[in-house]
Amino acid sequence: MQQDQIHIREGQPADIPAVMGLIHELAHYERAAHEVINTPEQLLEDGFGKQPLYGFYVAEFQEIIAGMALFYYRYSTWKGKVLYLEDLYVKPEFRQQKIGTLLLKALAQRAGQEKCQRMSWQVLNWNEPAINFYKKLGAHLDDEWINVFIEAKDYDLI
């Protein structure tokens, strides 16, 4: 497979079933398949409804969706507008073909056009292949911050 055979494009509603499949693959890889509660219907509504909450790019090879990068915008009080990469995933059989780099380049281009002051994302501390990939690209890994969250089932505890 040659790099010019990979087509990076913005995601469309028709891509939702394939993207949902990638989400399940990623969750399995991250040892958290049991945590996926999202549905194709919810993805469709949240991405293409009246107030879209996210966007995504897909990488296609011969009409097969080989990977995706799902993002949204957030706001930093210190930096301003930030493009947040929620998930970057490339199917195992398509890795080592620069697809992850092409997806990140598309996001970086979008971040620049949208005047985002930063792109940010998370990586699991045990995911050495991803950590090495991000370091190779010049990304900064910050070990000072601790992720904090509250699940919906616990909202009433506050």
C-alpha positions as CSV (number, residue, x, y, z in Angstrom):
1,M,0.0,0.0,0.0
2,Q,1.3,3.4,-1.0
3,Q,0.6,6.6,0.9
4,D,-1.1,8.1,-2.1
5,Q,-3.7,5.3,-2.0
6,I,-4.9,6.6,1.4
7,H,-7.6,9.2,1.3
8,I,-8.2,11.3,4.4
9,R,-11.6,13.1,4.5
10,E,-14.1,14.5,6.9
11,G,-16.5,12.0,8.2
12,Q,-20.1,11.7,6.9
13,P,-23.3,10.2,8.4
14,A,-22.8,7.1,6.2
15,D,-19.5,6.4,8.0
16,I,-21.2,6.0,11.4
17,P,-21.5,2.2,11.3
18,A,-17.8,1.8,10.4
19,V,-16.7,4.4,13.0
20,M,-18.8,2.5,15.6
21,G,-16.9,-0.6,14.7
22,L,-13.6,1.2,15.2
23,I,-14.7,2.5,18.6
24,H,-15.4,-1.1,19.6
25,E,-12.0,-2.2,18.4
26,L,-10.3,0.6,20.2
27,A,-12.2,-0.2,23.4
28,H,-11.2,-3.8,23.2
29,Y,-7.6,-2.8,22.6
30,E,-7.7,-0.5,25.7
31,R,-9.2,-3.4,27.7
32,A,-12.4,-1.5,28.2
33,A,-14.9,-3.1,25.8
34,H,-17.5,-3.4,28.5
35,E,-17.5,0.4,29.0
36,V,-18.9,1.3,25.5
37,I,-22.5,2.4,25.9
38,N,-22.7,4.7,22.9
39,T,-24.8,3.7,19.9
40,P,-24.7,4.4,16.2
41,E,-27.9,6.4,16.6
42,Q,-26.4,8.5,19.4
43,L,-23.2,9.1,17.3
44,L,-25.4,10.2,14.4
45,E,-27.4,12.6,16.5
46,D,-24.4,14.0,18.4
47,G,-22.3,14.5,15.3
48,F,-24.8,15.5,12.7
49,G,-27.8,16.8,14.7
50,K,-28.9,20.4,15.3
51,Q,-25.9,21.1,17.5
52,P,-23.0,18.9,16.5
53,L,-20.8,18.0,19.4
54,Y,-17.9,16.5,17.5
55,G,-16.4,15.9,14.1
56,F,-14.2,13.2,12.7
57,Y,-11.9,12.3,9.9
58,V,-11.6,8.9,8.3
59,A,-8.7,7.3,6.4
60,E,-9.9,5.2,3.4
61,F,-8.0,2.6,1.5
62,Q,-9.9,1.1,-1.5
63,E,-13.3,2.2,0.1
64,I,-12.4,0.5,3.4
65,I,-12.3,2.8,6.5
66,A,-8.9,2.0,7.9
67,G,-8.8,4.5,10.7
68,M,-10.4,7.6,12.2
69,A,-9.7,10.6,14.4
70,L,-12.6,11.9,16.4
71,F,-12.3,15.5,17.8
72,Y,-14.2,18.3,19.4
73,Y,-13.4,21.8,20.6
74,R,-12.8,22.9,24.1
75,Y,-11.8,26.1,25.7
76,S,-8.7,26.8,27.8
77,T,-8.8,29.8,30.1
78,W,-5.0,30.2,29.5
79,K,-4.8,29.4,25.8
80,G,-8.2,30.0,24.2
81,K,-9.7,27.6,21.7
82,V,-8.3,24.1,21.7
83,L,-8.9,21.2,19.3
84,Y,-9.2,18.1,21.5
85,L,-8.5,14.7,19.9
86,E,-10.8,12.2,21.7
87,D,-9.7,9.1,19.8
88,L,-7.2,8.2,17.1
89,Y,-7.4,4.7,15.9
90,V,-6.0,2.7,12.9
91,K,-7.0,-0.9,12.3
92,P,-4.0,-3.2,13.1
93,E,-3.7,-4.4,9.5
94,F,-3.2,-0.8,8.3
95,R,-0.7,0.3,10.8
96,Q,2.9,1.3,9.8
97,Q,1.4,3.0,6.7
98,K,1.6,6.6,8.1
99,I,-2.2,6.7,8.4
100,G,-2.0,8.0,12.0
101,T,0.3,10.7,10.9
102,L,-2.0,11.6,8.0
103,L,-5.0,11.8,10.3
104,L,-3.1,14.0,12.7
105,K,-1.9,16.3,9.9
106,A,-5.5,16.8,8.8
107,L,-6.4,17.7,12.4
108,A,-3.4,20.1,12.7
109,Q,-4.4,21.8,9.5
110,R,-8.0,22.2,10.8
111,A,-6.7,23.4,14.1
112,G,-4.7,26.1,12.3
113,Q,-7.6,27.1,10.1
114,E,-9.9,27.3,13.1
115,K,-7.3,29.4,15.0
116,C,-6.9,26.8,17.8
117,Q,-3.9,27.6,20.1
118,R,-3.4,24.0,20.8
119,M,-4.3,20.4,20.0
120,S,-4.5,18.1,23.0
121,W,-5.3,14.5,23.7
122,Q,-4.6,11.7,26.2
123,V,-2.8,8.4,25.9
124,L,-2.8,5.5,28.3
125,N,0.4,5.2,30.3
126,W,0.9,1.6,29.2
127,N,0.3,2.2,25.5
128,E,4.0,2.3,24.5
129,P,3.4,2.1,20.7
130,A,1.2,5.2,20.9
131,I,3.5,7.1,23.3
132,N,6.5,6.5,21.0
133,F,4.4,7.5,18.0
134,Y,3.4,10.8,19.6
135,K,7.0,11.5,20.8
136,K,8.3,10.9,17.3
137,L,5.9,13.5,16.0
138,G,7.2,16.0,18.6
139,A,4.2,15.9,20.9
140,H,4.7,16.9,24.6
141,L,3.6,14.4,27.2
142,D,2.6,16.0,30.5
143,D,2.9,13.8,33.6
144,E,1.8,16.5,36.0
145,W,-1.9,16.4,35.5
146,I,-4.3,13.7,36.9
147,N,-7.4,12.9,35.0
148,V,-10.6,13.5,37.0
149,F,-14.1,12.5,36.2
150,I,-17.5,11.7,37.6
151,E,-19.8,9.1,36.0
152,A,-23.4,9.9,35.3
153,K,-24.5,7.4,37.9
154,D,-22.7,9.4,40.6
155,Y,-23.9,12.9,39.8
156,D,-26.3,12.9,42.8
157,L,-23.3,12.4,45.1
158,I,-22.2,15.9,44.6
